[in-house]
Amino acid sequence: MATQAKSNLDQLEAKVAEIGTLPEYILIRPPEIGLTMVQDRAGATGQIFNLGEITITPCTLKIGELAAFGYVAGRSYRHPELAALSDGLI
């Protein structure tokens, strides 16, 4: 899942296109842009502090009886959908 989330959207589109005919799926939770807080530790061992917020886009879909998830940093609607679809196909 991390590889799909960190990949380039164009690369992911190309790999999904290589599969050919995709199974039908239902969007349980369509892609939705949101924020999450990123935390860190001072010196990697110190006390936790809030570093800042980043934009994420999650997506959840259903392929047959299987639920698949995709979380991507950024504001793309297509990228998390493709990441979730490839998660469900694995």
N, CA, C and O atoms as a GROMACS GRO file, in nm:
protein
  360
    1MET      N    1   0.082  -0.118   0.000
    1MET     CA    2   0.000   0.000   0.000
    1MET      C    3   0.086   0.125   0.000
    1MET      O    4   0.051   0.224  -0.064
    2ALA      N    5   0.199   0.123   0.071
    2ALA     CA    6   0.288   0.240   0.075
    2ALA      C    7   0.346   0.269  -0.063
    2ALA      O    8   0.361   0.386  -0.100
    3THR      N    9   0.378   0.165  -0.138
    3THR     CA   10   0.433   0.184  -0.271
    3THR      C   11   0.331   0.249  -0.363
    3THR      O   12   0.365   0.338  -0.441
    4GLN      N   13   0.207   0.207  -0.353
    4GLN     CA   14   0.102   0.265  -0.436
    4GLN      C   15   0.075   0.411  -0.398
    4GLN      O   16   0.052   0.495  -0.484
    5ALA      N   17   0.079   0.440  -0.270
    5ALA     CA   18   0.052   0.576  -0.224
    5ALA      C   19   0.165   0.671  -0.262
    5ALA      O   20   0.140   0.788  -0.290
    6LYS      N   21   0.290   0.622  -0.262
    6LYS     CA   22   0.404   0.707  -0.293
    6LYS      C   23   0.435   0.714  -0.442
    6LYS      O   24   0.515   0.796  -0.486
    7SER      N   25   0.371   0.628  -0.521
    7SER     CA   26   0.399   0.626  -0.664
    7SER      C   27   0.342   0.750  -0.732
    7SER      O   28   0.257   0.820  -0.677
    8ASN      N   29   0.390   0.775  -0.851
    8ASN     CA   30   0.340   0.884  -0.935
    8ASN      C   31   0.205   0.841  -0.992
    8ASN      O   32   0.187   0.724  -1.025
    9LEU      N   33   0.111   0.933  -1.004
    9LEU     CA   34  -0.022   0.900  -1.055
    9LEU      C   35  -0.012   0.842  -1.196
    9LEU      O   36  -0.083   0.747  -1.228
   10ASP      N   37   0.074   0.898  -1.280
   10ASP     CA   38   0.088   0.849  -1.418
   10ASP      C   39   0.138   0.705  -1.420
   10ASP      O   40   0.092   0.624  -1.500
   11GLN      N   41   0.232   0.672  -1.332
   11GLN     CA   42   0.283   0.535  -1.323
   11GLN      C   43   0.174   0.438  -1.279
   11GLN      O   44   0.162   0.328  -1.333
   12LEU      N   45   0.095   0.480  -1.182
   12LEU     CA   46  -0.013   0.395  -1.132
   12LEU      C   47  -0.120   0.375  -1.239
   12LEU      O   48  -0.172   0.265  -1.256
   13GLU      N   49  -0.153   0.482  -1.312
   13GLU     CA   50  -0.250   0.472  -1.422
   13GLU      C   51  -0.201   0.372  -1.526
   13GLU      O   52  -0.280   0.291  -1.575
   14ALA      N   53  -0.072   0.377  -1.560
   14ALA     CA   54  -0.016   0.287  -1.661
   14ALA      C   55  -0.022   0.142  -1.615
   14ALA      O   56  -0.058   0.054  -1.693
   15LYS      N   57   0.012   0.116  -1.490
   15LYS     CA   58   0.010  -0.021  -1.437
   15LYS      C   59  -0.132  -0.076  -1.431
   15LYS      O   60  -0.154  -0.193  -1.461
   16VAL      N   61  -0.229   0.007  -1.392
   16VAL     CA   62  -0.368  -0.039  -1.386
   16VAL      C   63  -0.419  -0.064  -1.528
   16VAL      O   64  -0.497  -0.157  -1.549
   17ALA      N   65  -0.377   0.017  -1.625
   17ALA     CA   66  -0.418  -0.003  -1.764
   17ALA      C   67  -0.364  -0.135  -1.819
   17ALA      O   68  -0.428  -0.196  -1.905
   18GLU      N   69  -0.248  -0.179  -1.772
   18GLU     CA   70  -0.190  -0.306  -1.816
   18GLU      C   71  -0.274  -0.426  -1.774
   18GLU      O   72  -0.268  -0.532  -1.838
   19ILE      N   73  -0.353  -0.411  -1.668
   19ILE     CA   74  -0.436  -0.521  -1.619
   19ILE      C   75  -0.543  -0.555  -1.722
   19ILE      O   76  -0.580  -0.672  -1.737
   20GLY      N   77  -0.592  -0.456  -1.792
   20GLY     CA   78  -0.698  -0.479  -1.891
   20GLY      C   79  -0.834  -0.451  -1.830
   20GLY      O   80  -0.855  -0.344  -1.771
   21THR      N   81  -0.925  -0.545  -1.843
   21THR     CA   82  -1.060  -0.528  -1.790
   21THR      C   83  -1.057  -0.538  -1.638
   21THR      O   84  -1.012  -0.638  -1.581
   22LEU      N   85  -1.106  -0.434  -1.574
   22LEU     CA   86  -1.108  -0.430  -1.427
   22LEU      C   87  -1.241  -0.481  -1.375
   22LEU      O   88  -1.344  -0.465  -1.441
   23PRO      N   89  -1.242  -0.541  -1.257
   23PRO     CA   90  -1.369  -0.585  -1.198
   23PRO      C   91  -1.452  -0.463  -1.156
   23PRO      O   92  -1.399  -0.355  -1.133
   24GLU      N   93  -1.581  -0.485  -1.147
   24GLU     CA   94  -1.668  -0.377  -1.101
   24GLU      C   95  -1.646  -0.357  -0.952
   24GLU      O   96  -1.623  -0.452  -0.877
   25TYR      N   97  -1.654  -0.233  -0.909
   25TYR     CA   98  -1.638  -0.202  -0.768
   25TYR      C   99  -1.733  -0.090  -0.729
   25TYR      O  100  -1.781  -0.013  -0.812
   26ILE      N  101  -1.759  -0.082  -0.599
   26ILE     CA  102  -1.848   0.019  -0.543
   26ILE      C  103  -1.768   0.107  -0.449
   26ILE      O  104  -1.692   0.056  -0.366
   27LEU      N  105  -1.782   0.237  -0.461
   27LEU     CA  106  -1.715   0.329  -0.370
   27LEU      C  107  -1.793   0.333  -0.239
   27LEU      O  108  -1.906   0.382  -0.234
   28ILE      N  109  -1.732   0.282  -0.133
   28ILE     CA  110  -1.793   0.288   0.000
   28ILE      C  111  -1.772   0.428   0.057
   28ILE      O  112  -1.864   0.490   0.110
   29ARG      N  113  -1.650   0.475   0.046
   29ARG     CA  114  -1.613   0.610   0.091
   29ARG      C  115  -1.536   0.674  -0.023
   29ARG      O  116  -1.417   0.648  -0.039
   30PRO      N  117  -1.602   0.758  -0.103
   30PRO     CA  118  -1.532   0.817  -0.217
   30PRO      C  119  -1.416   0.905  -0.171
   30PRO      O  120  -1.412   0.948  -0.056
   31PRO      N  121  -1.320   0.931  -0.261
   31PRO     CA  122  -1.207   1.016  -0.224
   31PRO      C  123  -1.254   1.150  -0.166
   31PRO      O  124  -1.340   1.218  -0.224
   32GLU      N  125  -1.197   1.186  -0.054
   32GLU     CA  126  -1.236   1.310   0.015
   32GLU      C  127  -1.111   1.374   0.074
   32GLU      O  128  -1.039   1.312   0.153
   33ILE      N  129  -1.085   1.497   0.038
   33ILE     CA  130  -0.966   1.568   0.084
   33ILE      C  131  -0.984   1.609   0.230
   33ILE      O  132  -1.088   1.660   0.269
   34GLY      N  133  -0.879   1.586   0.309
   34GLY     CA  134  -0.883   1.622   0.450
   34GLY      C  135  -0.744   1.654   0.502
   34GLY      O  136  -0.646   1.652   0.427
   35LEU      N  137  -0.736   1.684   0.630
   35LEU     CA  138  -0.608   1.716   0.694
   35LEU      C  139  -0.578   1.617   0.806
   35LEU      O  140  -0.670   1.562   0.867
   36THR      N  141  -0.452   1.594   0.830
   36THR     CA  142  -0.411   1.514   0.945
   36THR      C  143  -0.289   1.580   1.009
   36THR      O  144  -0.208   1.643   0.940
   37MET      N  145  -0.276   1.564   1.139
   37MET     CA  146  -0.164   1.622   1.213
   37MET      C  147  -0.045   1.528   1.207
   37MET      O  148  -0.058   1.408   1.228
   38VAL      N  149   0.072   1.583   1.177
   38VAL     CA  150   0.196   1.507   1.175
   38VAL      C  151   0.271   1.539   1.303
   38VAL      O  152   0.290   1.655   1.339
   39GLN      N  153   0.315   1.432   1.372
   39GLN     CA  154   0.391   1.450   1.495
   39GLN      C  155   0.533   1.400   1.476
   39GLN      O  156   0.561   1.318   1.388
   40ASP      N  157   0.622   1.450   1.559
   40ASP     CA  158   0.763   1.409   1.553
   40ASP      C  159   0.818   1.409   1.695
   40ASP      O  160   0.752   1.453   1.790
   41ARG      N  161   0.940   1.360   1.708
   41ARG     CA  162   1.010   1.363   1.836
   41ARG      C  163   1.138   1.443   1.819
   41ARG      O  164   1.208   1.428   1.718
   42ALA      N  165   1.170   1.527   1.914
   42ALA     CA  166   1.294   1.605   1.910
   42ALA      C  167   1.412   1.509   1.922
   42ALA      O  168   1.424   1.436   2.021
   43GLY      N  169   1.499   1.510   1.823
   43GLY     CA  170   1.615   1.422   1.826
   43GLY      C  171   1.580   1.275   1.813
   43GLY      O  172   1.661   1.189   1.847
   44ALA      N  173   1.460   1.244   1.767
   44ALA     CA  174   1.409   1.109   1.748
   44ALA      C  175   1.391   1.033   1.880
   44ALA      O  176   1.349   0.917   1.877
   45THR      N  177   1.422   1.094   1.993
   45THR     CA  178   1.405   1.026   2.122
   45THR      C  179   1.335   1.114   2.225
   45THR      O  180   1.294   1.066   2.331
   46GLY      N  181   1.322   1.240   2.195
   46GLY     CA  182   1.265   1.334   2.292
   46GLY      C  183   1.113   1.330   2.297
   46GLY      O  184   1.050   1.235   2.251
   47GLN      N  185   1.057   1.434   2.354
   47GLN     CA  186   0.914   1.444   2.370
   47GLN      C  187   0.846   1.469   2.236
   47GLN      O  188   0.900   1.539   2.150
   48ILE      N  189   0.726   1.412   2.218
   48ILE     CA  190   0.650   1.430   2.094
   48ILE      C  191   0.599   1.573   2.085
   48ILE      O  192   0.556   1.632   2.184
   49PHE      N  193   0.605   1.629   1.963
   49PHE     CA  194   0.548   1.761   1.938
   49PHE      C  195   0.477   1.759   1.803
   49PHE      O  196   0.508   1.677   1.717
   50ASN      N  197   0.382   1.850   1.785
   50ASN     CA  198   0.310   1.860   1.659
   50ASN      C  199   0.395   1.935   1.558
   50ASN      O  200   0.432   2.051   1.578
   51LEU      N  201   0.427   1.867   1.449
   51LEU     CA  202   0.510   1.925   1.345
   51LEU      C  203   0.429   2.015   1.252
   51LEU      O  204   0.477   2.119   1.208
   52GLY      N  205   0.307   1.974   1.221
   52GLY     CA  206   0.220   2.050   1.133
   52GLY      C  207   0.114   1.961   1.072
   52GLY      O  208   0.105   1.843   1.106
   53GLU      N  209   0.035   2.016   0.982
   53GLU     CA  210  -0.070   1.940   0.917
   53GLU      C  211  -0.033   1.912   0.772
   53GLU      O  212   0.035   1.992   0.708
   54ILE      N  213  -0.079   1.797   0.721
   54ILE     CA  214  -0.063   1.766   0.579
   54ILE      C  215  -0.200   1.730   0.522
   54ILE      O  216  -0.290   1.686   0.594
   55THR      N  217  -0.214   1.749   0.394
   55THR     CA  218  -0.337   1.715   0.324
   55THR      C  219  -0.331   1.568   0.283
   55THR      O  220  -0.232   1.523   0.226
   56ILE      N  221  -0.437   1.493   0.313
   56ILE     CA  222  -0.446   1.354   0.269
   56ILE      C  223  -0.580   1.333   0.200
   56ILE      O  224  -0.676   1.407   0.223
   57THR      N  225  -0.584   1.231   0.116
   57THR     CA  226  -0.708   1.193   0.049
   57THR      C  227  -0.727   1.043   0.064
   57THR      O  228  -0.654   0.965   0.002
   58PRO      N  229  -0.823   1.000   0.146
   58PRO     CA  230  -0.850   0.857   0.160
   58PRO      C  231  -0.961   0.812   0.066
   58PRO      O  232  -1.040   0.894   0.018
   59CYS      N  233  -0.967   0.682   0.040
   59CYS     CA  234  -1.073   0.624  -0.041
   59CYS      C  235  -1.092   0.479   0.004
   59CYS      O  236  -0.995   0.409   0.032
   60THR      N  237  -1.218   0.436   0.012
   60THR     CA  238  -1.250   0.298   0.044
   60THR      C  239  -1.348   0.246  -0.060
   60THR      O  240  -1.448   0.312  -0.090
   61LEU      N  241  -1.319   0.129  -0.114
   61LEU     CA  242  -1.410   0.070  -0.211
   61LEU      C  243  -1.431  -0.077  -0.183
   61LEU      O  244  -1.358  -0.138  -0.105
   62LYS      N  245  -1.531  -0.134  -0.248
   62LYS     CA  246  -1.566  -0.274  -0.227
   62LYS      C  247  -1.559  -0.346  -0.361
   62LYS      O  248  -1.625  -0.307  -0.457
   63ILE      N  249  -1.478  -0.453  -0.365
   63ILE     CA  250  -1.469  -0.539  -0.482
   63ILE      C  251  -1.522  -0.676  -0.439
   63ILE      O  252  -1.456  -0.748  -0.365
   64GLY      N  253  -1.640  -0.711  -0.485
   64GLY     CA  254  -1.703  -0.835  -0.440
   64GLY      C  255  -1.733  -0.824  -0.291
   64GLY      O  256  -1.808  -0.737  -0.249
   65GLU      N  257  -1.675  -0.912  -0.213
   65GLU     CA  258  -1.693  -0.910  -0.067
   65GLU      C  259  -1.576  -0.844   0.005
   65GLU      O  260  -1.575  -0.836   0.128
   66LEU      N  261  -1.478  -0.799  -0.070
   66LEU     CA  262  -1.354  -0.746  -0.013
   66LEU      C  263  -1.357  -0.593  -0.007
   66LEU      O  264  -1.393  -0.527  -0.104
   67ALA      N  265  -1.319  -0.537   0.107
   67ALA     CA  266  -1.303  -0.392   0.121
   67ALA      C  267  -1.157  -0.357   0.097
   67ALA      O  268  -1.068  -0.425   0.148
   68ALA      N  269  -1.132  -0.252   0.020
   68ALA     CA  270  -0.996  -0.210  -0.013
   68ALA      C  271  -0.981  -0.063   0.022
   68ALA      O  272  -1.077   0.014   0.013
   69PHE      N  273  -0.859  -0.024   0.062
   69PHE     CA  274  -0.833   0.110   0.111
   69PHE      C  275  -0.719   0.175   0.036
   69PHE      O  276  -0.626   0.107  -0.008
   70GLY      N  277  -0.726   0.306   0.021
   70GLY     CA  278  -0.616   0.382  -0.036
   70GLY      C  279  -0.606   0.517   0.034
   70GLY      O  280  -0.706   0.588   0.046
   71TYR      N  281  -0.488   0.552   0.081
   71TYR     CA  282  -0.461   0.681   0.146
   71TYR      C  283  -0.343   0.743   0.075
   71TYR      O  284  -0.238   0.680   0.062
   72VAL      N  285  -0.359   0.867   0.029
   72VAL     CA  286  -0.255   0.934  -0.048
   72VAL      C  287  -0.234   1.075   0.009
   72VAL      O  288  -0.331   1.146   0.037
   73ALA      N  289  -0.109   1.114   0.024
   73ALA     CA  290  -0.080   1.251   0.064
   73ALA      C  291  -0.105   1.340  -0.058
   73ALA      O  292  -0.057   1.311  -0.168
   74GLY      N  293  -0.179   1.447  -0.038
   74GLY     CA  294  -0.207   1.538  -0.148
   74GLY      C  295  -0.356   1.551  -0.174
   74GLY      O  296  -0.439   1.508  -0.094
   75ARG      N  297  -0.387   1.612  -0.290
   75ARG     CA  298  -0.525   1.648  -0.320
   75ARG      C  299  -0.579   1.581  -0.445
   75ARG      O  300  -0.669   1.636  -0.509
   76SER      N  301  -0.530   1.466  -0.482
   76SER     CA  302  -0.576   1.396  -0.601
   76SER      C  303  -0.696   1.308  -0.568
   76SER      O  304  -0.696   1.240  -0.466
   77TYR      N  305  -0.798   1.310  -0.653
   77TYR     CA  306  -0.912   1.222  -0.633
   77TYR      C  307  -0.890   1.085  -0.699
   77TYR      O  308  -0.936   0.984  -0.648
   78ARG      N  309  -0.820   1.083  -0.810
   78ARG     CA  310  -0.800   0.959  -0.885
   78ARG      C  311  -0.695   0.868  -0.820
   78ARG      O  312  -0.710   0.746  -0.819
   79HIS      N  313  -0.589   0.926  -0.765
   79HIS     CA  314  -0.478   0.849  -0.709
   79HIS      C  315  -0.523   0.755  -0.596
   79HIS      O  316  -0.489   0.637  -0.600
   80PRO      N  317  -0.597   0.802  -0.494
   80PRO     CA  318  -0.638   0.709  -0.388
   80PRO      C  319  -0.737   0.603  -0.437
   80PRO      O  320  -0.741   0.492  -0.383
   81GLU      N  321  -0.817   0.637  -0.538
   81GLU     CA  322  -0.910   0.538  -0.593
   81GLU      C  323  -0.832   0.425  -0.661
   81GLU      O  324  -0.864   0.308  -0.643
   82LEU      N  325  -0.730   0.460  -0.739
   82LEU     CA  326  -0.647   0.359  -0.804
   82LEU      C  327  -0.565   0.281  -0.703
   82LEU      O  328  -0.546   0.160  -0.719
   83ALA      N  329  -0.517   0.347  -0.599
   83ALA     CA  330  -0.441   0.278  -0.493
   83ALA      C  331  -0.531   0.178  -0.422
   83ALA      O  332  -0.488   0.066  -0.392
   84ALA      N  333  -0.654   0.216  -0.393
   84ALA     CA  334  -0.748   0.123  -0.328
   84ALA      C  335  -0.784   0.008  -0.421
   84ALA      O  336  -0.795  -0.107  -0.378
   85LEU      N  337  -0.802   0.039  -0.549
   85LEU     CA  338  -0.835  -0.066  -0.645
   85LEU      C  339  -0.722  -0.168  -0.656
   85LEU      O  340  -0.746  -0.288  -0.658
   86SER      N  341  -0.598  -0.120  -0.663
   86SER     CA  342  -0.487  -0.213  -0.670
   86SER      C  343  -0.469  -0.289  -0.539
   86SER      O  344  -0.424  -0.404  -0.540
   87ASP      N  345  -0.503  -0.227  -0.426
   87ASP     CA  346  -0.499  -0.298  -0.298
   87ASP      C  347  -0.599  -0.413  -0.299
   87ASP      O  348  -0.570  -0.522  -0.248
   88GLY      N  349  -0.716  -0.389  -0.355
   88GLY     CA  350  -0.818  -0.493  -0.360
   88GLY      C  351  -0.788  -0.605  -0.458
   88GLY      O  352  -0.838  -0.716  -0.443
   89LEU      N  353  -0.706  -0.578  -0.558
   89LEU     CA  354  -0.673  -0.678  -0.658
   89LEU      C  355  -0.557  -0.767  -0.617
   89LEU      O  356  -0.536  -0.873  -0.676
   90ILE      N  357  -0.482  -0.725  -0.515
   90ILE     CA  358  -0.364  -0.803  -0.474
   90ILE      C  359  -0.407  -0.926  -0.396
   90ILE      O  360  -0.322  -1.004  -0.352
   0.00000   0.00000   0.00000
